[in-house]
């Protein structure tokens, strides 16, 4: 079989192997049988909440198993078609088979990523918080570029983007900003972006046109819905009000409508100033706090406590998860998975899916990749 066709088959097989490993295939088949039996039991519907949970789990498992089997069947049929075409020297039919394998490989990758989004909060909306590192205007401009990058990524996926909190940079960019991304699996995809991001470029703010390195941190945490319980003790909170500094018109800038909440045991600080009403800002800040506390719990469950949240990680050398080089060459390199792109402009315009997919896969395999940072 042609090398091109074999490469597509290998890609499909890798995706299927990861899917089977993630699902724990034999266990998944048994679990689906159990869930089908539960659905047929009329007493299940006496508890609507439990019934909905069962139906969600059943649908997820059924879709993943059905998609896996369909890809396996189409792979085998297409390989057989190509081998027959090659035996009969039918180049047109063989080309058609290779094209079908290429499309199937893309579908396998999409189905793989979709199946990996099965965490407790993966389907939820998400907050994305960006903070500039040390370095003044350079880092603040870089943080502003990251804010735009995640906005564009969300828009590419049809998500709604809301600016929850914003602190402008002194000359350019931002000191910090919090985005709320609303859309299907927003947290599941974006959660892999938490960490420190490094930029290397010729500074537009340096009259000597020297190369500068800048850092900014990203912290992603899910919106917590009513199905998830997070206990917060009022005695653990310090609540402050202050005058809003962001955009919003005359009223928002002349009253103490902004709210900051500090969770004393963890040191987590959240704030909201996007609303004119102090009451609404307080409610939004509490939503962020519940989300951040839940994200910390998820980190513990996933045994990733060493990946401390972005606001407590040094925003500098040795902590970055990805480097973006604009000069003297063009390269974006993920230091966890080794995935690269030679089109930084596209990445900064929201083309993040390959990086997210690789990071999600790595969470399943647990495989560590030795990756050297770029200069």
N, C-alpha and C positions, 0 to 999 in steps of 0.2 A: 504494500500500500504506500502511496505517496507520503513523503515526509511531512508535507503540509497537513494532510488528512490525519496522520498519526499524531501530530502536535495538537490538533483539535480534540482527538480522542483522549489524549493524555490530560488535557485541561478538563474535559468532561469527567473523566474518571477521578481526578483530584477533587472536583466539586462534589461528586457523589460520595466519595469516601468520607469527606468532611461532614456531609449531611448525615450519613449513617452513623458516624461517630457521635455527632452532636445529639441525634435523636435516641441513641442507644437502641439500635434498630429492633432487636428481638423484644426488648422491653416495651418499645413504642407500639409494636403490633399487639402485644398482650394488653397494654393499657387502652388502646383503641377498642378492643373487644369489650373490655370492662365498661368503658364509657358508652358504647352502643347499647349494652345491656341496661345501664342506668337510664338512658333516654327512653327506653321502652317501658320502664317502670313508671306508671302514672303517679305514684306517690312522690316522685321527684319534684313535681310541680307544686307540691304543697309549700315548698320554700322557694319562692321566685328567685331570690338572690343566689342560692346554691345552684338552682337550675341554670341560671345564666352563666355561672362559673363553669359548670360542667359542659354546657354547650360551646362556650368559648374554647375550652381545652380540646374538646372533641373536634371542632372545626379546624383548629390549628394543626392537630396531629393528622387528621384526615387529608388536609390540603398538602402537608409536607410529604406524607407517604405516597399519595396519589401522584404528586409531581415527580418524586424520585423514581417511581416505577415507570412513569411515562417517558422520562428522559432515558432511562436504561433501555426501554423497548425501542425508542426511536434511534438511539445510538447503534444498537445491534442491527436494526433494519437498514440503516444508512451505510454501515460498514459492509454489510452483505451486498448492498447495491453497488458500492464502489468496487468491491472485489470482482463482482460479476462484470461490471463495465470494463475493468482493466483486462479481464480474461478475454473479453470480446473486442478489445481495442477500441471501445466506444468512448472517445475523449470527451464528447459533449456530455454524455451521461455521467462520466466520472467527475467532470467539473461541477455538474449540478449536485452531485453527492457531497463534494468537498464544501460547496457553498452551504449546503444544508447542515453539515457538521459545524461550520463556523457559527451559523445562527443558533444551533443547539447549544454550543459552548457558551455563547452569550446568555442564553436562557438559563442554563445550569448555574451560571454565576449569579444571576438575579434571584433565582429560586433559593440558592444557597444563602445569600445575604438575608432574604426575607425570612427564611426558617431560623436564622440565628437571632432574629429579633423576637425572642420569646421570653425575655426577662419580665419581672414583675411590673416594671414601669416603662418598658420599652415603647409601648404604644402611646404613651402620654405626650402632651406638649412639654416643652423644655425651656429653661432659662439658659442663656449663654452670657457669662460675665467676662468681660475683657478688662485687664488692668495693665497699664504701662509700667515697665520696669524703670530702673534708675537710668539716667541719661537725658533727662529733660525733653527738649523738643523732639529729638531723634526718636526716642522710645514712644513718646506720645503720638507722633505721626504714625509710627508702626502700629500702635494699638488701634488708631483710627482706621488703618488699612485692614486690620483683622476684623473690626466691626463690620466694615463694608463687605468683606469676603463672606462672612457668615450670613449676612443679609442677602447677598446674591445667591448663595447656595440654597437658602430657604426658599427664595422666590423661584429658583429653577425647579423646585419640587412642589410648587403650588401652595406653599405655606404662607400663612399670614404672619407678619413681623410687627411687633410692638416694641417701642423704646420705653423701658420701664424706669431706667435711671441713667443719668448722663452728666459727666463732669468734663467740660471742655479743657483742652490743653492750653498752656499759656500763650503759645504762638500758633500751634497747629495741632491737629489730631485730638486725642482725648486722654485724660488721666484715667478715666474708667467709664464703663457703660455696661448696662444690663439689658439684653434683648429677651423678649418672650417670643418664641417660635411656636406657632400653632399649626399642627398638621399631623397626619398619620405617621406614627413611628418617629416623631421628631427627636425624642430623647434617645431611642434605640440607635439611631444613626449618629447623632451628634455627641454621644457620651464618650466616644473614643478621642475627641478633640481636647479633652482636659489636659493641661500641661503647659509648659513653657515653649514659646515659639520664637525662633531666632531669625533675624534679618541681616543680610550683608549687602551693602550697596554703596555707591558713591553718593555722599550726602548732598541733597539739594540745598541744605542750610549751611554748608561749609564753603566759604569763598575760595578755599584752596583745593576744592574737589577731591578731598581725601576719602578713602573708604572707611565706612563706619559699621560697627556691629551693634544692633539694638535687640532688646528683649521685651516681650510682653507675655502675660499669662492669660490662660483661658480656663474657666471653670464652668462645666456643664452639669446641671442638676435638674431633675424632673419636676414638673408640676404635679403636686400631690392631690389626687381626687378624693372623693368621699369614701372610696372603697379602701383607702389606705389610712391606717390610724397612726398618728404621731402624737405622743404625749409631750406637752410642754408645760412646765411648772412656772406660773407667773412670778414666783420668787426668784427664778433664775434669769429674769429679764430686766434690762434697763432700757427705758423708752425715752427718746429725746425728740423734740421737735425743733425745726430750724427753717430758716427762710430758703426757699427754693432758688437754685442758681441756674437752672436750665431754661430752655425755651418754654413758652407757655403763656405769654401775654402779661399784661400789667398786674392782674390780680395775683397770679401765682408768684410774682416776684416781690410782692409787698406784704405778704402775710406769712406767718410761720406754719405753712401747710405741709411742709415736708416732714417725714417721719423716719427716724433711725432706731432700729432695735438691736441691742447687743445681747447675745445669749452667753451669759457669764461662764458656764461650765466649759464650753467649747471655744469661746472667743469669736464665734461667728457674728459678723455684723451685716445687717441688711438694711436697705433704705429705699424709699420710694418718694419721688417728687413729681411724677408724671401727671397726677390728678390735681385739680384745683381744691378739692375737699381734703382736709386733714383726715377725716374719717375713712375716705376711700384709700388714701395713701397708707393709712395704718393697716387696713385690711390687706392691701397688696404686699406690704412688708411682712405681715404674718404669713401670707402664702409663700413668700420666698423663704422665710425661716423654716417653715414646715418642710419645704422642698429640700433645703440644704441639709437638714437633720436626717431626712430620709435617705439622701444620697450618701451620707456618712455611714448609715446603717447598711446600705447596699455594698459599700466598699468593704465593710467588715465581713459580710456574708460571702463576698467573692474573694476573700483573703487577699485583698489588695490594699491593706491599711498603710503599707509603705508609700503608696502613691498619695501622699498628703495633698489636701486640697490646695488649689492654686493660690489662694490668698495667704497660705502659710508656707509655701515653697519659695526658696530663694529664686528670684526671677533673674537668672544669669547663667554663667557657664556651668556645665555639668548637669543641668536639670532639663535641658531642652528635649522635646520629643520630635521636633522637626526644624530643619534649617531651610531658609529661602535665600538663595543667592541670586542677585540681580546683576552684579558686576564683580569681577571682570568676565564672568561667563554666566549662563542661565541654567539654574538647577534648583529643584526643590527635592529634598531628601528626608524621608521619614526615618528616624533613628531607632525605631522599635521594630519595624518590619522590613526595612530596606527598600521600600517602594520609592521610585523616583519619577520626576517629571522634568522634561527639558523646556517646558512652557510655563514659567512662573506667572506670566500674565493671565493665562487661563485659570491657573489654580487660584490666584488672587481675585479672579472674577467668579469664583464659586465652584470650580471643577474639583471637588473634594471626594467624590464617590470612590475612586480607586484606593485612596488612603484609608477611608472609613471601612471599606470592605475587607482590606487586608488586616486591619487592626481587630475587626470583629472575628475574623477567622483565627487570628492568633490567640484570642481569648479562649477559643475552644481547644486548639491543639496544645496551647501552653508552650509552644516552641519558641525559644529565644534565638534571635538572629544577631550575629556579631556585625555591627554596622559602624563604620568609621564616619565621624562627622566631616563635613566639607570644610575647607579652609576659608 
